[in-house]
Amino acid sequence: MKLNTALGIAAAVLGATFAGQVAVSYFFGKPGPTHFVSWRHYPKNAQEGTALAKRIVEARVLNSQRGPDLVLQAPGEPGGVDRIPQEVVTLQVETDIKGAGPGRIEVSQAAAFIGSPIGRPAPSGPTPPKPVAPDGRSGRDRPAQVPQATYPSASRHVLEGAPPYQAGERYVLFLTDGPTLGGRSTHTVISPEGRYHIGAGGALQPVSPRPSADENFGTNLRGKNLTNLRGRLQQIPGIQIRPVR
Amino acid sequence: MRKRAITAALGVLVLVLLAGNFKVASAHQWWAWHWGVGLWHFWERPSKNLGVWVYGSYSTESNTALNDWKSRLSGIFTFTSYGSHTDVSLFAGNYGATDWGGLASIENYDYDWWHWWCWCKITHAHARTNTYWWTGTGLQGVQCQEFGHTLGLDHSNTGDCMGKTYYNTINVTSSHNRTDISSMYP
């Protein structure tokens, strides 16, 4: 009798716990990353990264917002298109390391948004058509993307290798020509190995999780300083570090 | 006798509930993404079959990648080709000078009530390659990888297309992919 009582209590507790977990998961849970990127480039060292970049800068993020989607005509898809949301980041260049150009630049990257729009209105530019729900099976299909607006980073999926930018952050960026969005040319980072967050005191946080063959490039810069990366780059012909006035 | 039966039943119930409070991860899986097919979803889609629509530029290379997966998963998973919108869209197009060469996306999903208890059941997915960067067998390899992502597979260093651009330059599947899919979809 005692054993059965104990098992009964255990079953009740576990049942309640299980039901609670399911309820929390259903009402408050969010899906994991919905986009999986296969990067075009994978530079293994600083020479390769530098060769891929047209411009290398140290820059501060002025703002980040959702830009026009990349759109491909796909007549059989809902809405007749395949669309990939884009984040467009405006940065102020503080230091040129390779190449030269405008002091204010725009960088774009693929992005995946979840949740509802919060706060500020949508950025100016062409308004994409409202997504059409797909032909459904039984069940409650939920679209993975939400229409245009400006989002705080908390409502974003984090794409591995392409986390959202936030105003005020500083980065070292290896840049090349990016896609044209809404008639505007943008830059793009060569790969996750071309983006390094500059923290307090010059502490670097590389974005890439992928192994690097160079001790002062890519993921090997984690825990190191901006001086390490600058020193490594200055070994490469054509690199000249100069502040932008 | 009756008490023993009750004890046994309660014991089984406790074990089941204990197991239900944990989630089991599969090898090389992309987060918890999976299709609602097979054993755990036998009342909705007992057959492990997905519809695939191949369209756009370089459809020959896309179909070659799809046929590779069909052959690799023969007997454990099937794919039916359609000429219209279905479970998976496999396509290529020129997206311009993006930083990515391939991109897989979960376009629609639902709550899995019977297996993972999360918003992780795929109901529609896209596998796409940017022809600005890839053509020929390289495109086939990227499509091979992106299609694997739509099945719920992560990148992996297993000597096949799921490691392309990360670990190797291989454009085809391997026996490891079959093992992973078998474990994800019993």
HADDOCK unambig.tbl for C-alpha pairs under 7 A between the chains (distance, minus, plus):
assign (segid A and resid 4 and name CA) (segid B and resid 7 and name CA) 5.59 0.50 0.50
assign (segid A and resid 7 and name CA) (segid B and resid 10 and name CA) 5.89 0.50 0.50
assign (segid A and resid 7 and name CA) (segid B and resid 11 and name CA) 6.58 0.50 0.50
assign (segid A and resid 8 and name CA) (segid B and resid 10 and name CA) 6.50 0.50 0.50
assign (segid A and resid 10 and name CA) (segid B and resid 14 and name CA) 6.64 0.50 0.50
assign (segid A and resid 11 and name CA) (segid B and resid 13 and name CA) 6.55 0.50 0.50
assign (segid A and resid 11 and name CA) (segid B and resid 14 and name CA) 5.05 0.50 0.50
assign (segid A and resid 14 and name CA) (segid B and resid 17 and name CA) 5.87 0.50 0.50
assign (segid A and resid 14 and name CA) (segid B and resid 18 and name CA) 6.60 0.50 0.50
assign (segid A and resid 15 and name CA) (segid B and resid 17 and name CA) 6.27 0.50 0.50
assign (segid A and resid 18 and name CA) (segid B and resid 20 and name CA) 6.86 0.50 0.50
assign (segid A and resid 18 and name CA) (segid B and resid 21 and name CA) 5.58 0.50 0.50
assign (segid A and resid 22 and name CA) (segid B and resid 117 and name CA) 6.11 0.50 0.50
assign (segid A and resid 25 and name CA) (segid B and resid 118 and name CA) 5.98 0.50 0.50
assign (segid A and resid 26 and name CA) (segid B and resid 118 and name CA) 6.68 0.50 0.50
assign (segid A and resid 29 and name CA) (segid B and resid 118 and name CA) 6.98 0.50 0.50
assign (segid A and resid 30 and name CA) (segid B and resid 119 and name CA) 6.43 0.50 0.50
assign (segid A and resid 31 and name CA) (segid B and resid 119 and name CA) 5.09 0.50 0.50
assign (segid A and resid 31 and name CA) (segid B and resid 120 and name CA) 6.03 0.50 0.50
assign (segid A and resid 32 and name CA) (segid B and resid 31 and name CA) 6.37 0.50 0.50
assign (segid A and resid 34 and name CA) (segid B and resid 105 and name CA) 5.45 0.50 0.50
assign (segid A and resid 34 and name CA) (segid B and resid 106 and name CA) 4.99 0.50 0.50
assign (segid A and resid 35 and name CA) (segid B and resid 103 and name CA) 6.87 0.50 0.50
assign (segid A and resid 35 and name CA) (segid B and resid 104 and name CA) 5.69 0.50 0.50
assign (segid A and resid 35 and name CA) (segid B and resid 105 and name CA) 4.34 0.50 0.50
assign (segid A and resid 35 and name CA) (segid B and resid 106 and name CA) 6.50 0.50 0.50
assign (segid A and resid 36 and name CA) (segid B and resid 103 and name CA) 5.73 0.50 0.50
assign (segid A and resid 36 and name CA) (segid B and resid 104 and name CA) 5.09 0.50 0.50
assign (segid A and resid 36 and name CA) (segid B and resid 105 and name CA) 6.24 0.50 0.50
assign (segid A and resid 37 and name CA) (segid B and resid 100 and name CA) 6.35 0.50 0.50
assign (segid A and resid 37 and name CA) (segid B and resid 102 and name CA) 6.15 0.50 0.50
assign (segid A and resid 37 and name CA) (segid B and resid 103 and name CA) 4.73 0.50 0.50
assign (segid A and resid 37 and name CA) (segid B and resid 104 and name CA) 6.58 0.50 0.50
assign (segid A and resid 38 and name CA) (segid B and resid 100 and name CA) 5.67 0.50 0.50
assign (segid A and resid 38 and name CA) (segid B and resid 101 and name CA) 5.79 0.50 0.50
assign (segid A and resid 38 and name CA) (segid B and resid 102 and name CA) 4.85 0.50 0.50
assign (segid A and resid 38 and name CA) (segid B and resid 103 and name CA) 5.96 0.50 0.50
assign (segid A and resid 39 and name CA) (segid B and resid 99 and name CA) 6.14 0.50 0.50
assign (segid A and resid 39 and name CA) (segid B and resid 100 and name CA) 4.19 0.50 0.50
assign (segid A and resid 39 and name CA) (segid B and resid 101 and name CA) 5.53 0.50 0.50
assign (segid A and resid 39 and name CA) (segid B and resid 102 and name CA) 6.93 0.50 0.50
assign (segid A and resid 40 and name CA) (segid B and resid 99 and name CA) 5.85 0.50 0.50
assign (segid A and resid 40 and name CA) (segid B and resid 100 and name CA) 4.72 0.50 0.50
assign (segid A and resid 40 and name CA) (segid B and resid 101 and name CA) 4.52 0.50 0.50
assign (segid A and resid 42 and name CA) (segid B and resid 165 and name CA) 6.90 0.50 0.50
assign (segid A and resid 70 and name CA) (segid B and resid 95 and name CA) 6.90 0.50 0.50
assign (segid A and resid 76 and name CA) (segid B and resid 84 and name CA) 5.97 0.50 0.50
assign (segid A and resid 76 and name CA) (segid B and resid 85 and name CA) 5.69 0.50 0.50
assign (segid A and resid 77 and name CA) (segid B and resid 85 and name CA) 6.18 0.50 0.50
assign (segid A and resid 140 and name CA) (segid B and resid 110 and name CA) 6.11 0.50 0.50
assign (segid A and resid 141 and name CA) (segid B and resid 108 and name CA) 6.26 0.50 0.50
assign (segid A and resid 141 and name CA) (segid B and resid 109 and name CA) 5.75 0.50 0.50
assign (segid A and resid 141 and name CA) (segid B and resid 110 and name CA) 5.16 0.50 0.50
assign (segid A and resid 142 and name CA) (segid B and resid 108 and name CA) 5.75 0.50 0.50
assign (segid A and resid 142 and name CA) (segid B and resid 109 and name CA) 5.75 0.50 0.50
assign (segid A and resid 142 and name CA) (segid B and resid 110 and name CA) 6.21 0.50 0.50
assign (segid A and resid 143 and name CA) (segid B and resid 107 and name CA) 6.29 0.50 0.50
assign (segid A and resid 143 and name CA) (segid B and resid 108 and name CA) 4.80 0.50 0.50
assign (segid A and resid 143 and name CA) (segid B and resid 109 and name CA) 6.86 0.50 0.50
assign (segid A and resid 144 and name CA) (segid B and resid 106 and name CA) 6.81 0.50 0.50
assign (segid A and resid 144 and name CA) (segid B and resid 107 and name CA) 5.30 0.50 0.50
assign (segid A and resid 144 and name CA) (segid B and resid 108 and name CA) 5.38 0.50 0.50
assign (segid A and resid 144 and name CA) (segid B and resid 109 and name CA) 6.97 0.50 0.50
assign (segid A and resid 177 and name CA) (segid B and resid 97 and name CA) 6.63 0.50 0.50
assign (segid A and resid 178 and name CA) (segid B and resid 97 and name CA) 4.87 0.50 0.50
assign (segid A and resid 178 and name CA) (segid B and resid 98 and name CA) 5.51 0.50 0.50
assign (segid A and resid 179 and name CA) (segid B and resid 96 and name CA) 5.20 0.50 0.50
assign (segid A and resid 179 and name CA) (segid B and resid 97 and name CA) 4.84 0.50 0.50
assign (segid A and resid 179 and name CA) (segid B and resid 98 and name CA) 5.63 0.50 0.50
assign (segid A and resid 188 and name CA) (segid B and resid 98 and name CA) 6.85 0.50 0.50
assign (segid A and resid 188 and name CA) (segid B and resid 99 and name CA) 6.20 0.50 0.50
assign (segid A and resid 189 and name CA) (segid B and resid 99 and name CA) 6.55 0.50 0.50
assign (segid A and resid 190 and name CA) (segid B and resid 99 and name CA) 6.02 0.50 0.50
assign (segid A and resid 191 and name CA) (segid B and resid 99 and name CA) 6.18 0.50 0.50
